[in-house]
Amino acid sequence: MISDIELISHLGEMQQSESKIALLIDADNAPASKIEAIVSEIAKYGVANIRRAYGNWKSPNLKVWEECLHEYAIRPIQQFDYSKGKNATDAAMIIDAMDLLYTQELDAFALVSSDCDFTPLVMRILTNGLKVYGFGESKTPAPFVYACSTFLYLETIDQEINSDQGSKVSTKTKKTGKDLKQDTKLMNLLRGAVSSTLDDDGWSNLAEIGGRIANKTSFDPRNYGYAKLSGLFEAIDLFEVQRRNKTVYVRNRYKNYTN
């Protein structure tokens, strides 16, 4: 049996091993209705021990955020609109992020915004070896999306979080196999990852494929309406998917294999 002292020590080690994440929200460009899904997603990577939301809290547009602040222990950061057409919130959030980068021992940042102005910030954080998890609406400009370590479109996940199934994927955004094949950038990414991880029989381990993709660009199958990468591959008839025990393998279809 494990003694109380050993158990306490083990729990302490687990807490120390948790990644520390700073959650920074651009409330002017993020829907409050998705905060539960965002917080649940971040919990997969670590603990958001710093939670801040930026905006002009005197504005009626941010009224919907007020209940979320208390429920999810998010600290509101007031930023007045000093002049029309200028987004002072972005500047305040960027300055705070740089302060946190150098004054706190963090492992990652989670940025919630649909604004491309944060792209340089993401690139700067990455140079320090930290991960950046991005969240935004489908209107988010591509440079910000691709700069993040992982970016998740908020339209692809529902509010309800099921302990067995994880975050549910919205069926409204699910793309068909035909749609996926017409996405040249996606197909080149998938084919490249498969080709670079082939074994002698022409099969690629799905875990290795996922790792290769993650090292190359920001990618999440849920942005295409699929909960898992295996489901995305299965939807595309250009690939063959095989399950061996608990391991999934993928290879290109319509090729001549010796085995």
C-alpha positions as CSV (number, residue, x, y, z in Angstrom):
1,M,0.0,0.0,0.0
2,I,1.0,3.6,-0.6
3,S,1.6,5.6,2.6
4,D,0.0,9.0,3.1
5,I,3.5,10.6,2.8
6,E,4.1,8.8,-0.5
7,L,0.7,9.8,-1.8
8,I,1.2,13.5,-0.8
9,S,4.7,13.4,-2.4
10,H,3.2,11.9,-5.6
11,L,0.4,14.5,-5.8
12,G,3.0,17.2,-5.3
13,E,5.1,15.9,-8.2
14,M,2.0,15.8,-10.4
15,Q,1.2,19.4,-9.6
16,Q,4.8,20.5,-10.4
17,S,4.7,18.6,-13.7
18,E,1.5,20.5,-14.9
19,S,2.2,23.0,-17.5
20,K,1.5,26.6,-16.5
21,I,-0.5,28.5,-19.0
22,A,-1.4,32.2,-19.2
23,L,-4.9,32.7,-20.7
24,L,-5.3,36.1,-22.3
25,I,-8.6,37.0,-23.9
26,D,-9.3,39.8,-26.3
27,A,-12.9,40.3,-25.1
28,D,-13.6,42.7,-28.0
29,N,-13.0,39.9,-30.5
30,A,-14.1,36.8,-28.7
31,P,-17.6,35.3,-27.9
32,A,-18.3,34.9,-24.2
33,S,-20.6,31.9,-25.1
34,K,-17.5,29.7,-25.8
35,I,-15.5,30.3,-22.6
36,E,-16.5,26.9,-21.1
37,A,-15.2,25.1,-24.2
38,I,-12.0,27.2,-24.2
39,V,-11.2,26.6,-20.5
40,S,-11.9,22.8,-20.9
41,E,-9.7,22.6,-23.9
42,I,-6.8,24.4,-22.1
43,A,-7.2,22.0,-19.2
44,K,-5.9,19.2,-21.6
45,Y,-2.6,21.0,-21.8
46,G,-2.1,22.2,-18.2
47,V,-3.5,24.7,-15.7
48,A,-4.4,28.3,-16.6
49,N,-3.1,29.9,-13.5
50,I,-3.2,33.3,-15.1
51,R,-6.5,34.3,-16.6
52,R,-7.2,37.8,-17.9
53,A,-9.7,39.4,-20.3
54,Y,-9.0,42.8,-21.9
55,G,-11.5,45.4,-23.1
56,N,-13.4,48.6,-22.3
57,W,-15.6,47.2,-19.6
58,K,-17.7,50.3,-19.6
59,S,-18.9,49.4,-23.0
60,P,-22.3,47.7,-23.2
61,N,-20.8,45.3,-25.8
62,L,-19.0,43.5,-23.1
63,K,-21.9,43.1,-20.8
64,V,-22.3,39.5,-21.7
65,W,-18.8,38.8,-20.5
66,E,-19.4,39.9,-16.9
67,E,-21.0,36.7,-15.6
68,C,-18.2,34.6,-17.2
69,L,-15.5,36.6,-15.4
70,H,-16.7,35.5,-11.9
71,E,-17.6,32.0,-12.8
72,Y,-14.2,31.2,-14.4
73,A,-12.0,33.4,-12.2
74,I,-11.0,35.7,-15.1
75,R,-9.5,39.0,-14.1
76,P,-10.9,41.9,-16.2
77,I,-8.3,44.4,-17.5
78,Q,-9.8,47.8,-18.2
79,Q,-8.6,49.5,-21.3
80,F,-10.3,52.7,-22.4
81,D,-10.8,53.6,-26.1
82,Y,-8.6,56.6,-26.3
83,S,-9.3,57.4,-29.9
84,K,-11.7,56.0,-32.6
85,G,-10.3,53.5,-35.0
86,K,-7.5,52.5,-32.7
87,N,-7.6,49.3,-30.8
88,A,-5.9,50.1,-27.4
89,T,-7.0,46.7,-26.1
90,D,-4.6,44.9,-28.4
91,A,-1.6,47.0,-27.3
92,A,-2.4,46.5,-23.6
93,M,-2.7,42.7,-24.1
94,I,0.6,42.5,-26.0
95,I,2.4,44.6,-23.3
96,D,1.0,42.3,-20.6
97,A,2.0,39.2,-22.5
98,M,5.6,40.4,-22.8
99,D,5.7,41.2,-19.1
100,L,4.4,37.7,-18.3
101,L,6.9,36.2,-20.7
102,Y,9.8,37.6,-18.7
103,T,8.5,37.8,-15.2
104,Q,6.6,34.5,-14.9
105,E,7.8,30.9,-15.3
106,L,5.2,29.8,-17.9
107,D,5.1,26.9,-20.3
108,A,2.5,28.2,-22.7
109,F,0.1,31.0,-23.6
110,A,-3.5,30.7,-24.7
111,L,-4.6,33.6,-26.8
112,V,-8.3,34.1,-27.5
113,S,-8.9,36.5,-30.4
114,S,-9.9,36.7,-34.0
115,D,-7.5,39.6,-34.6
116,C,-4.4,39.2,-36.8
117,D,-2.6,41.9,-34.8
118,F,-1.4,39.3,-32.4
119,T,0.7,37.4,-35.0
120,P,4.0,39.1,-34.1
121,L,3.4,38.4,-30.5
122,V,2.8,34.7,-31.2
123,M,6.1,34.5,-33.1
124,R,8.0,36.3,-30.3
125,I,6.6,33.9,-27.7
126,L,7.6,30.9,-29.8
127,T,11.2,32.0,-30.1
128,N,11.4,31.6,-26.3
129,G,10.4,27.9,-26.6
130,L,6.8,28.3,-25.3
131,K,3.7,26.9,-26.9
132,V,0.9,29.2,-28.1
133,Y,-2.6,27.8,-28.2
134,G,-4.9,30.0,-30.3
135,F,-8.7,30.2,-30.2
136,G,-10.8,32.3,-32.5
137,E,-13.7,32.4,-34.9
138,S,-13.5,31.2,-38.5
139,K,-13.0,34.8,-39.7
140,T,-9.6,34.8,-38.0
141,P,-6.9,35.8,-40.6
142,A,-4.6,32.9,-41.7
143,P,-1.3,34.4,-40.5
144,F,-2.5,34.3,-36.9
145,V,-3.9,30.8,-37.3
146,Y,-0.8,29.4,-38.8
147,A,1.6,31.1,-36.4
148,C,0.1,29.4,-33.3
149,S,1.3,26.0,-32.1
150,T,-2.3,24.9,-32.3
151,F,-5.3,26.9,-33.3
152,L,-8.9,25.9,-32.8
153,Y,-11.9,27.5,-34.5
154,L,-14.6,28.2,-31.9
155,E,-17.4,27.2,-34.2
156,T,-16.1,23.6,-34.3
157,I,-16.7,22.8,-30.6
158,D,-19.9,22.8,-28.5
159,Q,-20.2,24.1,-25.0
160,E,-21.0,20.7,-23.5
161,I,-18.0,18.7,-22.3
162,N,-18.5,15.0,-21.8
163,S,-16.0,13.3,-19.5
164,D,-16.0,10.2,-21.8
165,Q,-16.1,11.8,-25.2
166,G,-14.1,15.0,-24.6
167,S,-15.2,18.1,-26.4
168,K,-18.0,17.5,-28.9
169,V,-17.5,18.5,-32.5
170,S,-20.1,20.6,-34.2
171,T,-21.6,18.7,-37.2
172,K,-22.4,22.0,-38.8
173,T,-18.8,22.5,-39.8
174,K,-18.0,18.9,-40.8
175,K,-16.5,18.8,-44.3
176,T,-17.2,15.9,-46.7
177,G,-14.4,13.8,-48.2
178,K,-14.9,15.7,-51.5
179,D,-14.5,19.1,-49.7
180,L,-11.3,17.8,-48.0
181,K,-9.8,16.6,-51.3
182,Q,-10.4,20.0,-52.8
183,D,-8.3,21.6,-50.1
184,T,-4.9,21.5,-51.7
185,K,-3.0,22.9,-48.7
186,L,-4.6,20.2,-46.4
187,M,-3.9,17.4,-48.9
188,N,-0.3,18.4,-49.3
189,L,0.1,18.5,-45.5
190,L,-1.4,15.0,-45.0
191,R,0.4,13.4,-47.9
192,G,3.7,14.9,-46.8
193,A,3.3,13.6,-43.3
194,V,2.3,10.2,-44.4
195,S,5.2,9.9,-46.9
196,S,7.8,11.1,-44.4
197,T,6.8,8.4,-41.8
198,L,6.5,5.3,-44.0
199,D,7.7,1.9,-42.8
200,D,9.0,-0.8,-45.1
201,D,5.4,-2.0,-45.9
202,G,4.2,1.4,-46.9
203,W,2.3,2.1,-43.7
204,S,2.6,5.1,-41.4
205,N,1.9,5.2,-37.7
206,L,-0.9,7.7,-37.1
207,A,0.8,9.0,-33.9
208,E,4.0,9.7,-35.9
209,I,1.9,11.4,-38.6
210,G,0.3,13.6,-36.0
211,G,3.6,14.5,-34.5
212,R,5.1,15.4,-37.9
213,I,2.1,17.7,-38.7
214,A,2.3,19.4,-35.3
215,N,6.0,20.1,-35.8
216,K,5.2,21.7,-39.2
217,T,2.1,23.8,-38.7
218,S,-0.9,24.7,-36.6
219,F,-3.4,21.9,-37.1
220,D,-6.5,20.5,-35.4
221,P,-8.9,18.0,-37.2
222,R,-11.8,19.5,-35.3
223,N,-11.5,22.6,-37.5
224,Y,-12.7,20.3,-40.3
225,G,-15.4,18.7,-38.2
226,Y,-13.6,15.6,-37.1
227,A,-12.9,14.7,-33.5
228,K,-9.8,12.7,-34.3
229,L,-7.2,12.6,-37.0
230,S,-8.1,9.0,-37.9
231,G,-11.6,10.1,-38.7
232,L,-10.3,12.8,-41.0
233,F,-8.1,10.2,-42.9
234,E,-11.1,7.8,-43.1
235,A,-13.2,10.5,-44.8
236,I,-10.7,10.8,-47.6
237,D,-10.8,7.9,-50.0
238,L,-7.2,8.6,-51.1
239,F,-6.0,7.0,-47.9
240,E,-6.3,3.6,-46.4
241,V,-6.7,3.2,-42.6
242,Q,-5.9,0.1,-40.7
243,R,-6.2,-0.7,-37.0
244,R,-3.9,-3.2,-35.3
245,N,-4.8,-3.7,-31.7
246,K,-4.9,-0.2,-30.4
247,T,-2.6,1.3,-33.0
248,V,-3.8,3.1,-36.2
249,Y,-1.8,3.0,-39.4
250,V,-2.4,5.0,-42.6
251,R,-1.1,4.7,-46.2
252,N,-1.8,6.2,-49.6
253,R,-4.4,4.3,-51.5
254,Y,-4.1,3.2,-55.2
255,K,-0.5,2.2,-55.0
256,N,1.1,-1.1,-55.7
257,Y,2.5,-2.6,-52.5
258,T,4.5,-5.8,-52.3
259,N,2.8,-6.8,-49.0
